[in-house]
Amino acid sequence: MKNNIKIKTLILAVLVAFTACETVDFGGTNVDPNSPSNSVPSLLLTNVQRGFSGITSHRTANLYVQYLSNGQYDEESRYQTLNWGTNGSYATLQDIKQIIEINTSEDTKVAAQAYGSNGNQIAAATILKVYWYQLMTERWGYLPYTEANDANNTTKPKYDSQEAIYMGLFSELDAALASMDSGNGPSGDILFGGDMTSWRTFANTIKMVMALRLSNADPTTGSAKFNEALSGVISSNSDNIQYTFLSEDSNDNPWEDHFVNEGRKDYLMSDTFVNKLIGSGTNTAPEDPRLPKYAQLSETGAVYVGAPYGQSNSATANYSFITADIINKGDAPLMIYTYAEVLFARAEAAAWGWTTEDAATLYEQAIQASMDQWGVDAADATAYIAANPYTGVDDIAYEKWVSLYLQGYNSWAEWRRFKAMGTEGKIGLVAPGDLLSNATDIPQRHGYSATAASLNEENYNAAVAAQGADNLDTKLWLFK
């Protein structure tokens, strides 16, 4: 399933209805929940999926895991922002809720079949809900879930624990998979063109990723859920799940929009990441052959060189930028899930004894998949794999971090998990010395919005009392 096929026409068809969503939040349009019959489920679905633009290009998360450094203004890499709003995320979830309501209400579900079978629309919407909530709880931890987006019953929803949210999401994924039928897939689907086989793969891949996230907090449940998903996940690079952009400014790749349309050059490759990939090689012939695919040579010196992380780097021409294939290309896709990630997950699960697969074999296959994804020469990939054999989970952690390049949210969650598991050592991220927002280390979560306490004081206070201080340092249940 090459997920960039057939979606450009779909995107163009809805550009007249929606403006671009290229913010660091998840985006979305809040629609009156009391009037679902006035909404078109295909347009709602497209709008929800267009929020993937902000997810796949989130800059701050890519700074947290030190793929990138700031240019002149270093505050972002020193963790200046404490409070992060959830309004856009809940607006997106409201759109998802409406799709489900339209396809379940006796008054609207027959007419809704013009946009795909009711079961398949409900399944797709539920899968997207799970994906959004997973991202949200991995950012904030406790959040309104069971009482969220239900203004008819409460305007002050309780905050559910991260554990409760995760267990609920597993149940919702299972229900979504069971809801799929042989009817038409959803209209307005710019990710998969209504292909329910692709939706099934997406759901199982989410389930596998979530299951592995439990490796520290609840390995028993994690192992069971992992094996439930195993047979249905991404099985080749042709299955990679990506968000495809257009060259038009209304839906172009946000990296290209930032560097070309806005003319800004304030994100550079970090010295942490570049030096790791140079390894035993040189700054013109790095050990890891992915570096020339990830980055450009510096404008001055024509070498691969990263900018010091957490510092002001105004002489941007002295450092390497992100590859021109991304920052100069409006329709460059950005990844959601890849075959390499799945193979690394399987390798780690084998190492923990969750499966009977061979960790070393899967580790090598995962590196090869990453190399193939980025177009690395076969001989160079073979030489790198031979020089970096599998010795333990620390190797998986490091190579997975390298392979998740620019997948900020996903990589940040994995880094926190590796840190909790004690397998982060080969990555070796270190926070800058002069931090902002009273942070003491690389952020473990995002703070709630600045108005969260005043708008829902009792439930906010209960969440903070149970989870820990509302700051960047508090470790979430998954990552303790």
N, C-alpha and C positions, 0 to 999 in steps of 0.2 A: 504494500500500500504506500505508494509515493504520495504523501499527503499534500503536496503542492499542486497536484493535478486537478484541473477543473474548478479551482476555487477562485481564480482571478475574476471570472465573470460574475460569480456570486458576490464577491466583495464590491465590485463596481456597481452592481445592481442596488446595493444598499447605501452607497456613499451619499446619495441624495438625502437619505433619512437621518444619518448620524455623522457627527463630526469625529475627528481622530481622537483617540485616547492614548496619549503618549506621556502620561505622568508616571510618577513612581508608585502611585497607588494602583489598585486593581481595576478602577474604572467602573462604569455602568450608569444606567439611567433609571431613576426611581419612578416607577409607574404606579398609579393609584391601585392599591390592592383590592379596593372595593369594586373595581370595574373591569374584571378580567375579560368580559365579553367584548370590550372595546379594543382589545389588544390582539395583534397578529402574532401567533407563536413563532413563525419563521423569522420575523424581524427581531423579536425578543432574543431568539437563539443567536442570531448573527451578532447582535449587540453584546451579548454575554461573551461570545467567543472573541470579539475584537478586544476585549480586556486582556487577552493573552499578550497583546503588544507590550503592555506595561510590565507584565510578569517576566517575559523572556528578555527584556532589556533593562531590568532594574539595576541601576548603577551602584547604589550604596551597597547592596549585597555583594556585588563583585569586588568592591573595595574591602569589605570585611574579610573576605578570604584571600585578599592580596594578589589577585590577578592584576589589579590596576593600582596605580598611584595617582594622586591629584597633580594638577599642574601648579599654577601660581597660588591658587586658593586651596589650602590644605585642610580646612575645617571638617570636610566630609570624612576624610580618612583618620581624623582624630575624634570622630564620633560625636559631632556637635549636636545632632538631632536626637532628642530624647523621646518626644511625644509623636506618635504616628496615628493619624486618624483612620477610623474604620468605616466611615460613612460610605465611601465609594464601594467598599467590599459588600456592605449590607444592601446597597442599592442593586448591585449585581445579583445578589442572592434573592432580592425581591423579584427581579425579572425571571429568575429560575423558578421561583415559587409560582409565578403567574402561568408559566408554561405548563406546570404540573396541574394547577387548578383548572386551566382551560381544557385539559385533556381528561379530567376526572369528573368535572361538573356535568350533571345530566343536561343542563341548559346549553352547554357549549361543546361537549366532546364529539358529537356527531359532525358538526361543522368543522371542527378541528382536524378531522381526518383528511381534509383537503391538503394538509401540510405534512402528511405521514401518518402511519398508524398511531393510535393513542398510546399503545404500549411502548413503541419505539421512541416517541417524543418524550414520554415520561422517563424512560431509561436514560436517554441522552441528557436530559435536564438534571436528573439525579446524579449521574456521573460527574457532571460539571459542578454540582453543589458539593460533592465530596472533594473534588480537586480544590475548589476555592477554600472550603473550610480547613482542609489539611494545611494549606499554605498559611491561613490565618492563625490557626492555633500554634503552628510552629513559629510564628512571629510573636504573638502576644501571650500564648498559654491559655489561661482561663478566658472564656468568652461567652456571651449569650449564644446559646445553640437551641436548646429545646423550647425556649420561649421567645426566640428571636423573630422579628418581622411578623409580629402578631398583635398589632396595635388595637384590634378589637377587644382583646383580653387583657393586655398589659402594656403600658408604656415604659415600664421599668423592669425589664426582663432580668432573671437571675443569670449569673455567670456560671457556666458549667465547667467542671474540671477538664484538663486536657485529656486525662484518661477516659472520662465519660464521653467526651467528644470523639475521640479515636474509636472507641468501641461502637458508638452510634454510627459512625461513618462506615465501618466495616459492614454493619447490618444494612445500611442504605445501599452500599455497593452490591451486596448479594441480592437485594431486592431489585436493583436495576438490571442485573444480569438475568434474573428470572423474568423480568417484565418484557424482555426482547421477544419479538415474534417474527413471523415470516412476511409481514407487511412492509410497506414502503418505509424507508428511513426518513428522518426529519428534513424538511425543506429549510433553506437558509443556513445550512451547515457548511461553513467555510473551512472547517478543519478536515472533514472526511467525505464531503460530498454526499452525505446520506448513507454511506456504506456501513451497515451494522456490524459487519465483521471487524472493521477498523474500530468501531466503538467498543466492541467486546475486548479487543486487544488493549485498547486504552484503559478500560476498567480494570483488567487483570494486571496491567503494568502498574497502575496506581496502587492496587492492592499489594503487589509485591514490594513496592517502594515503602509503603506504610508499614508492612510487616517487618521489613528489615530495620526500620526506625525503632522498632520495639526491642531490638537486640540487647539493649541495656536495661530498659525499664520493665519489660515483660517478655523475656525470651520464649517462654512456653507458648503464649498466644502468638508471638511473632512467628515461631516455627510452624505452627498449625496454619496460619493464614498464608504464609509464604508458599507452603506446599499446595494449598488450595489454588493459588494463582499460577503456579509454575508452568503448567501446560498451555496457558493461554496468553503469554506475554510476547513482547517483541522478539522476533526470531531471526532477524537479519537487518542490515543497514537500510534495506529498502523499506523496512517497517518504521524507521525512525519517525517519531511524532514531532512535527515542527509547526511553527507559525510562519506562514508565507506572506511576505509583504508585497506591496506594489511599488513601482517606480514613481507613481503619482504622489505628490506631497500629502494628500489627504490620508494615505495609509502606507507611508514609506517606513522603512527600517529606522527606528528612532536613533540608532547610532549614526547613520548617514545623515539624518535630519540635523543632528547636533553638530557634527563635524563639517558638513558641507553647507546645508541651508542656513544654519546659524553661524557658521564660520568659527566655531569654538574648538580649541585644542587643549582642553583642560583635563583630559583623561589620558594617561600614559601607561605603558606596561610597567609593572612594579619590579624593583630590583629583586625582591623576594622570589618572584615567579621566574623571571628571566634567568637569574643565577642558578636556580634549581635545574632548569632545562639546559643551560649551557653545560653544567656538570663537569665531566672530565674532558669536554671538548674545548672549543675556543669561541670567542665572541663573533666569529664569522662562520665557524663550522661547529655548531653546538652538538653535544652528545645526543640530545633528544631531537629527532628530525621533525617533530611537530612544531618546534619554535618558529621556523621559517613560514609555516602555515598559519601560525597564530599572530605573528607580529611582523613589522617592517624593520628594515635596517634604519638606523638613525640618519637623519638628514646630514648631520655633520659627523664625519668619521666612518659612515657606512658600516656600522657594527650593530650587533644586538646588544642593547644596554637598557636596563630598567632604571626608572627614576626612584630615588630613595623614598620608601614608604613612610607616610605620615609627616612629610616635610613639604615645604613650598618649593616647587620646581618650575620656575618661570622660564628657564632656557629650554623650552620644549624641543627645539631642533636637535638637542644633544641626546635625546632619548628615543626609544622605539615606540611607535604607535601600534594600536590594534591593526591587524591586517587590512589592507585597502579593499580586500574582497568583502569586507563588512562595512567599514566606515565610509567607503566611497561608492557603495552599491545599494541603491534604494530598495531593490527587491531581494536583497540577501535574506534568506530565511534564518530564524533563530530557533534553537532546539528546546523542546519540552521534555521529551524522554528519548534516549538513544539505545541502540543495541549494545554498545559498549557498557553503558550503565547497568543494563540487565545482566550482562555477563559478569561484571564485577560483583553484582549482588549475588549471583549464583555461586561465584567463587567464594565469597565470604560465608554464605550459608553453608557451603560444603565444609569450610574450615571450622565452623562452629558445630558441625555434626547435625545440622538440620536436614541435610539430604545425603545421599550416597554418591553424589557426583564428586569429581576430582578437582580440588581447588587449584592445583598447579596448572592443569590443562585449561581450565576456564580463565584463569589469570592471563595466560598467554593469548588465548582467543580474544579476551577483552581488550588487551593492548592492541592486537592486530585490528580489531574492529574500529578502535579509535583512530589508528593510523589510516585505515581505509576511508573512514568518514571524512578525514581531512585531506585525502589525496596524497599521502606520503608514498614515495617510491617503495616498491615491495622489498627490494634488497636492503634499503635503509631500515625498514621496519623489522626485517628478520635479524639484522645485525644488532639492533637495539634490544630486541627481546632476548637474544642469546646472551647479551652482556648484562642483563638485569633479570636473572632467574628468580622464581618464587621461593621465598624463605619463610614467609609467615604473613599474618593479616596486616602487619605494618606496610608490607609491600602493596597489598591491595588498596589500603587507604591512600597511600601516596599516588599510585597510578590512577586511582579513581578521581582524586583531586585534580590531577593534570588533565584527565579526559573531560571533566565537567567545566572546562574553560568557558567563561562568560555565561554559565548557567547559575547565576548568582544565588537565587533562593535555594535551589537544590543543593548546591555546593556548601552553602552556609549551614544548612541543616545537617548534611553529612559530616562536615568538620566538627560541629558540636557533638554529634554522636561519637565520632572517632575519639574526640577529646575525653568524653565520658568513659569510653571503653578502654582508654589507655593505649590506643593504637595510632595516635596522631603524630608520634615522634618524628617520623621521616619527613612529614610536612613541615613541622617546626615553625608555625606562625607565632610571631611575637608582636605584641601591641606597641605602638609608638610610646615614647616616654612622657609626652605632654598631652594628656587627654582632656577632653571637654565633657560637659554634661555629667560631671562627677563619676564618669566611668573609670574603672580600675583595670580593665582588660578588654580584649576583643568582645563585642557585645554578644550576650547570650539570648537576648530577646529585644523586642521593642516596647517602649513605654506606651501605655494607653493614651488616647487623645487628651489634650489639656482640659477638656470639658467633661471627661468621663465621670469624675468624682461628683461634680455639681449636678449633673443630669440624672445620675442613678446612684446616689450616695450610698445607700444601704448595701446594695448588691456589689458595688465597686469595693467598698470596705471589706466585705466578706471575702471577695476574691483575693484581695491583697493580703488579708490575714492568713488565708490558706496557702497561697502560692509563694508569697514573699514580696519584698519591697518592689514598688512600681518603678523600676529603673532598668538600665541596660545590663546590669550584672547578674540579676536573679536567674538561676538556672531552672529551666522548665523540667517537668516530670520526665520527659523523654530523654533529657540530656544531663541528668544529675549523676 
